[in-house]
C-alpha cells in the first residue's frame, strides 16, 4: 500500500450530519457558481475552467464521503431506505445525489461538464495531447504505433492487476480495476473501429445495471476515484484513477463516453430538462461544434442529447449562433441564425 500525505482539511466528524454541513455547503457553493457562470455569455468557457478548478479543490480537500460516481448511486438507495427510520442519516446520504439530479432537471448534465473532477482530469489530459497533435481529433485512430502502445500498456496493467488480485478480493475491494480493464478494451475498439464508436456508449447502461444489481445483492462496489474523495489508501483505486485519466490520451473523456453510470443518468435527463441545447434548422454544418465537443455528442449540427455533458462549448463556438442554450420548447431562431443573440 502506498503511503500518502493526508490532504483533507476537515478531519473531525461534525455531529449529527457527519460533515454534511461542510460538504453540502461547499458543494452547493460550487453548483451555485456553475449556474451563475452558465448564464454568462462572455468568455463562458474560461469561467467553466475556473469552476472546474474550484470543484477539484473542493472534492480533493473538503469532501470526505464516498461521492464517486458509484457512491452517488449507492448512497441514494441507502438514504432512501433510511427515510422514516433515521431521517438525519437519510438526509446525509441523499443530499448530494438529490442536488445533482435536481440541477440536471433544470439545466441538464451540468455536473458532468462543469463540476465532476473525474471529467476535469480527463479533459486536461486530452487537451494537453491535442496541443502536440497535428490533426486535432478527440479519438486517436488506430495505427501500428498506437496498437503497440496499447498492448504494452495493457501488459503493464494486467501485471498490476495480477499483483493486486493475488491477495485481495475482486469484489468489492478491487472492483474499480474491473471497470478500468473494460475501459481499456472499449477505448481500443473505439480507436480501431471508429465507425462503431457511438454504439460503444451503450456500455454505460451495462455499467449502471451492474451497479444496481450489486446494490440489490448488498455488495458495495467502490468507485475508481474513491480514494481521493474518501481519503483512503487503495492500490486498485489509485491505479484505476491513473488509467482513467491516461485513457484521455487516446479517447477524450473515455470514461464519460463509455462507462460512467451516473453520467448516463444525468445525460438522460437532458431530454426533459428545463434548459436545453437546440440547433436551428439554418445550421451550415461547418462542424465547428464537433471540433470542440469533448464527448462527440454533436457533429455537423446533429446533436445527440443523451451523450451531451452540457459544457456548452458548441454553443460558444458556433460562428453563426445556430446552436443555443434555451428554455425547453423555445425556438432556436429559424434559418437566420446569425441575426439572433447567442445563449
C-alpha positions as CSV (number, residue, x, y, z in Angstrom):
1,X,0.0,0.0,0.0
2,X,1.4,3.4,-0.9
3,X,1.7,6.0,1.9
4,X,0.1,9.3,1.0
5,X,0.1,12.6,2.8
6,X,-3.4,13.3,4.4
7,X,-4.7,16.2,2.4
8,X,-8.2,16.7,3.7
9,X,-8.8,20.0,5.6
10,X,-11.7,18.8,7.8
11,X,-10.8,15.7,9.8
12,X,-13.3,15.7,12.6
13,X,-16.8,14.4,12.3
14,X,-19.5,17.1,12.7
15,X,-22.4,15.8,14.7
16,X,-25.0,14.9,13.7
17,X,-24.5,15.1,9.9
18,X,-21.1,13.5,9.6
19,X,-19.6,16.6,7.9
20,X,-22.6,17.1,5.6
21,X,-22.7,20.7,6.8
22,X,-19.3,21.3,5.4
23,X,-19.5,19.0,2.4
24,X,-23.0,20.1,1.3
25,X,-22.3,23.8,1.9
26,X,-19.1,23.6,-0.2
27,X,-20.7,21.5,-3.0
28,X,-23.8,23.8,-3.1
29,X,-21.4,26.8,-3.4
30,X,-19.8,25.1,-6.4
31,X,-23.1,24.4,-8.0
32,X,-24.2,28.0,-7.5
33,X,-21.0,29.2,-9.0
34,X,-21.5,26.9,-12.0
35,X,-25.1,28.0,-12.6
36,X,-24.1,31.7,-12.4
37,X,-21.2,31.1,-14.9
38,X,-23.5,29.2,-17.3
39,X,-25.6,32.4,-17.6
40,X,-22.5,34.4,-18.5
41,X,-22.1,34.5,-22.3
42,X,-18.8,36.4,-22.5
43,X,-15.8,34.1,-22.1
44,X,-18.1,31.4,-20.8
45,X,-15.5,28.6,-21.4
46,X,-12.9,30.4,-19.3
47,X,-15.4,30.7,-16.5
48,X,-16.2,27.0,-16.9
49,X,-12.5,26.1,-16.4
50,X,-12.4,28.3,-13.3
51,X,-15.5,26.4,-11.9
52,X,-13.7,23.1,-12.7
53,X,-10.6,24.2,-10.8
54,X,-12.7,25.2,-7.8
55,X,-14.6,21.9,-7.9
56,X,-11.3,19.9,-8.0
57,X,-10.1,21.7,-4.9
58,X,-13.4,21.1,-3.1
59,X,-13.5,17.4,-3.9
60,X,-9.9,16.9,-3.1
61,X,-9.6,18.9,0.1
62,X,-13.1,19.1,1.6
63,X,-15.2,16.2,0.6
64,X,-14.7,13.1,2.8
65,X,-17.8,11.0,1.9
66,X,-17.8,8.5,-1.0
67,X,-19.0,10.8,-3.7
68,X,-17.6,8.9,-6.6
69,X,-20.0,8.0,-9.5
70,X,-20.8,4.7,-7.9
71,X,-21.1,6.1,-4.4
72,X,-23.7,8.7,-5.5
73,X,-26.0,5.9,-6.8
74,X,-25.4,3.6,-3.8
75,X,-25.8,6.5,-1.3
76,X,-29.1,7.5,-2.8
77,X,-30.6,4.0,-2.4
78,X,-29.2,3.6,1.1
79,X,-30.5,7.1,2.1
80,X,-34.0,6.2,0.7
81,X,-34.1,3.1,2.8
82,X,-33.4,5.2,6.0
83,X,-36.3,7.6,5.5
84,X,-38.7,7.3,8.4
85,X,-36.1,5.3,10.4
86,X,-33.2,7.7,10.7
87,X,-34.0,10.9,8.9
88,X,-30.7,12.6,9.7
89,X,-28.6,10.0,8.1
90,X,-31.2,9.7,5.3
91,X,-30.6,13.4,4.6
92,X,-26.8,12.9,4.7
93,X,-26.8,10.0,2.2
94,X,-29.5,11.5,-0.1
95,X,-28.5,15.2,-0.2
96,X,-25.7,15.3,-2.9
97,X,-27.5,12.9,-5.3
98,X,-30.7,14.9,-5.0
99,X,-28.9,18.2,-5.5
100,X,-27.1,16.9,-8.7
101,X,-30.2,15.4,-10.2
102,X,-32.3,18.5,-9.4
103,X,-29.8,20.7,-11.2
104,X,-29.8,18.2,-14.1
105,X,-33.6,18.5,-14.3
106,X,-33.3,22.3,-14.6
107,X,-30.1,22.8,-16.5
108,X,-29.1,19.4,-17.9
109,X,-25.9,17.5,-17.1
110,X,-24.1,20.5,-15.8
111,X,-22.4,18.3,-13.1
112,X,-20.6,16.3,-15.8
113,X,-19.4,19.2,-17.9
114,X,-18.7,21.8,-15.2
115,X,-18.1,20.1,-11.9
116,X,-17.2,16.4,-11.9
117,X,-13.4,16.2,-11.1
118,X,-13.0,12.9,-12.9
119,X,-14.2,14.5,-16.1
120,X,-12.0,17.6,-15.5
121,X,-8.8,15.5,-15.1
122,X,-9.6,13.6,-18.3
123,X,-10.3,16.9,-20.1
124,X,-6.9,18.4,-19.1
125,X,-5.0,15.4,-20.3
126,X,-6.9,15.3,-23.6
127,X,-6.4,18.9,-24.3
128,X,-2.7,18.5,-23.5
129,X,-2.4,15.7,-26.0
130,X,-4.0,17.8,-28.8
131,X,-1.5,20.6,-28.3
132,X,1.1,18.3,-29.7
133,X,-1.1,16.7,-32.4
134,X,-1.1,18.0,-35.9
135,X,-4.6,16.8,-36.7
136,X,-6.8,17.8,-33.8
137,X,-9.1,14.9,-33.0
138,X,-10.9,13.6,-29.9
139,X,-10.4,10.0,-30.8
140,X,-6.9,8.8,-32.0
141,X,-7.5,6.4,-34.9
142,X,-5.6,3.1,-34.7
143,X,-2.1,2.8,-36.1
144,X,0.8,0.4,-35.6
145,X,2.4,2.7,-33.0
146,X,-0.8,3.2,-31.1
147,X,-1.5,-0.5,-31.2
148,X,1.9,-1.3,-29.8
149,X,1.4,1.4,-27.1
150,X,-1.9,-0.1,-26.1
151,X,-0.6,-3.6,-26.0
152,X,2.4,-2.5,-23.8
153,X,0.1,-0.5,-21.6
154,X,-2.4,-3.5,-21.2
155,X,0.5,-5.8,-20.4
156,X,1.7,-3.5,-17.6
157,X,-1.9,-3.1,-16.4
158,X,-2.5,-6.8,-16.3
159,X,0.7,-7.3,-14.3
160,X,-0.6,-4.8,-11.8
161,X,-4.0,-6.5,-11.7
162,X,-2.3,-9.8,-11.0
163,X,-0.3,-8.3,-8.2
164,X,-3.4,-6.7,-6.7
165,X,-5.7,-9.7,-7.0
166,X,-3.1,-12.0,-5.6
167,X,-4.1,-11.3,-2.0
168,X,-7.4,-9.4,-2.4
169,X,-11.0,-9.9,-3.5
170,X,-12.0,-8.6,-6.9
171,X,-15.4,-7.6,-5.4
172,X,-15.8,-5.4,-3.7
173,X,-12.2,-4.4,-2.8
174,X,-10.8,-4.1,-6.3
175,X,-14.0,-3.6,-8.4
176,X,-12.6,-0.4,-9.8
177,X,-9.9,-2.4,-11.7
178,X,-12.6,-4.4,-13.4
179,X,-14.2,-1.3,-14.7
180,X,-11.0,0.2,-15.9
181,X,-10.0,-3.0,-17.6
182,X,-13.3,-2.8,-19.5
183,X,-12.5,0.9,-20.3
184,X,-9.1,-0.1,-21.9
185,X,-10.8,-2.7,-24.1
186,X,-13.7,-0.4,-25.1
187,X,-11.4,2.5,-25.9
188,X,-9.2,0.2,-28.1
189,X,-12.3,-0.8,-30.0
190,X,-13.2,2.9,-30.4
191,X,-9.8,3.6,-31.9
192,X,-9.7,0.7,-34.3
193,X,-13.4,0.6,-35.2
194,X,-14.2,4.3,-35.2
195,X,-17.5,3.8,-37.1
196,X,-18.8,1.8,-34.2
197,X,-17.7,4.3,-31.6
198,X,-21.2,5.6,-30.9
199,X,-22.6,2.1,-30.3
200,X,-20.0,1.6,-27.6
201,X,-21.7,4.2,-25.5
202,X,-24.4,1.7,-24.6
203,X,-21.9,0.2,-22.2
204,X,-22.9,3.0,-19.8
205,X,-26.2,1.2,-19.5
206,X,-24.4,-2.1,-18.7
207,X,-22.3,-0.3,-16.1
208,X,-25.4,1.2,-14.4
209,X,-27.2,-2.1,-14.5
210,X,-24.2,-3.8,-12.8
211,X,-24.2,-1.1,-10.1
212,X,-27.9,-1.6,-9.5
213,X,-27.5,-5.3,-9.3
214,X,-24.7,-5.0,-6.8
215,X,-26.9,-2.8,-4.7
216,X,-29.6,-5.4,-4.8
217,X,-27.2,-8.0,-3.6
218,X,-25.8,-5.8,-0.9
219,X,-22.3,-5.5,-2.4
220,X,-20.6,-2.2,-2.0
221,X,-18.8,-1.6,-5.4
222,X,-16.1,1.1,-5.0
223,X,-15.7,3.9,-7.5
224,X,-12.4,4.1,-9.4
225,X,-11.6,7.5,-7.9
226,X,-13.0,7.0,-4.4
227,X,-9.5,7.1,-2.7
228,X,-9.5,10.8,-3.5
229,X,-13.0,11.6,-2.2
230,X,-12.9,9.3,0.8
231,X,-9.2,9.9,1.6
232,X,-8.4,6.1,1.8
233,X,-5.3,4.3,0.7
234,X,-6.3,1.8,-2.0
235,X,-4.0,0.4,-4.7
236,X,-6.9,-0.5,-7.0
237,X,-8.5,2.9,-6.8
238,X,-5.1,4.7,-7.3
239,X,-4.2,2.5,-10.3
240,X,-7.7,2.9,-11.8
241,X,-7.6,6.7,-11.5
242,X,-4.3,6.8,-13.4
243,X,-5.8,4.5,-16.1
244,X,-8.9,6.6,-16.5
245,X,-7.0,9.9,-16.7
246,X,-4.4,8.4,-19.1
247,X,-7.2,7.0,-21.4
248,X,-7.8,10.6,-22.5
249,X,-4.6,10.5,-24.4
250,X,-6.3,8.3,-26.9
251,X,-10.0,9.0,-26.5
252,X,-11.2,12.3,-25.0
253,X,-13.2,11.7,-21.8
254,X,-13.3,7.9,-22.5
255,X,-14.8,7.2,-19.0
256,X,-17.6,9.7,-19.6
257,X,-18.3,8.3,-23.0
258,X,-18.4,4.6,-22.3
259,X,-18.7,3.6,-18.7
260,X,-19.8,6.3,-16.3
261,X,-23.2,5.2,-14.8
262,X,-24.0,8.4,-13.1
263,X,-23.1,10.4,-16.2
264,X,-25.6,8.2,-18.1
265,X,-28.4,9.1,-15.7
266,X,-27.6,12.8,-15.8
267,X,-27.4,12.9,-19.6
268,X,-30.7,11.1,-20.0
269,X,-32.3,14.0,-18.1
270,X,-31.1,16.4,-20.8
271,X,-34.2,15.4,-22.8
272,X,-36.6,16.6,-20.1
273,X,-34.5,19.4,-18.6
274,X,-36.0,22.9,-18.5
275,X,-32.9,24.3,-20.2
276,X,-31.7,22.5,-23.3
277,X,-29.2,22.9,-26.2
278,X,-31.0,23.3,-29.5
279,X,-29.8,23.6,-33.1
280,X,-31.5,25.9,-35.6
281,X,-32.6,24.4,-39.0
282,X,-30.4,27.0,-40.6
283,X,-27.2,25.3,-39.4
284,X,-24.4,25.5,-42.1
285,X,-22.9,22.2,-40.9
286,X,-19.4,23.7,-40.6
287,X,-18.7,21.2,-37.8
288,X,-17.0,23.8,-35.6
289,X,-19.2,22.3,-32.8
290,X,-17.9,18.8,-33.5
291,X,-14.3,20.1,-33.2
292,X,-14.8,21.4,-29.7
293,X,-17.1,18.7,-28.3
294,X,-15.1,16.5,-25.9
295,X,-17.6,13.6,-25.9
296,X,-18.7,13.6,-29.5
297,X,-22.2,14.5,-28.7
298,X,-22.6,16.8,-31.7
299,X,-21.3,16.6,-35.3
300,X,-22.1,19.0,-38.1
301,X,-25.0,20.3,-36.1
302,X,-26.5,16.9,-35.4
303,X,-26.9,16.7,-31.6
304,X,-27.2,13.5,-29.5
305,X,-28.5,15.0,-26.3
306,X,-28.2,11.7,-24.4
307,X,-24.4,12.0,-24.8
308,X,-24.1,15.7,-24.0
309,X,-22.4,16.8,-20.8
310,X,-23.7,20.4,-21.1
311,X,-20.3,22.1,-21.2
312,X,-21.8,24.5,-23.8
313,X,-18.6,24.6,-25.8
314,X,-20.6,24.0,-29.0
315,X,-22.9,27.0,-28.2
316,X,-19.9,29.3,-27.6
317,X,-18.0,28.0,-30.7
318,X,-20.8,28.3,-33.3
319,X,-19.8,31.1,-35.6
320,X,-23.4,31.8,-36.8
321,X,-25.1,31.3,-33.4
322,X,-27.2,28.4,-34.7
323,X,-26.7,26.4,-31.5
324,X,-28.3,27.9,-28.4
325,X,-28.9,27.1,-24.8
326,X,-32.6,27.9,-24.2
327,X,-35.7,27.0,-22.2
328,X,-37.4,23.9,-23.3
329,X,-39.7,24.4,-26.3
330,X,-38.1,27.8,-27.1
331,X,-37.4,28.1,-30.9
332,X,-33.7,28.5,-31.8
333,X,-34.2,31.2,-34.3
334,X,-35.2,29.8,-37.7
335,X,-32.8,30.0,-40.7
336,X,-31.4,33.4,-40.0
337,X,-29.0,32.1,-37.3
338,X,-26.5,34.9,-37.3
339,X,-29.2,37.6,-36.6
340,X,-30.1,36.1,-33.2
341,X,-28.4,36.5,-29.9
342,X,-26.4,33.5,-28.6
343,X,-27.3,32.0,-25.3
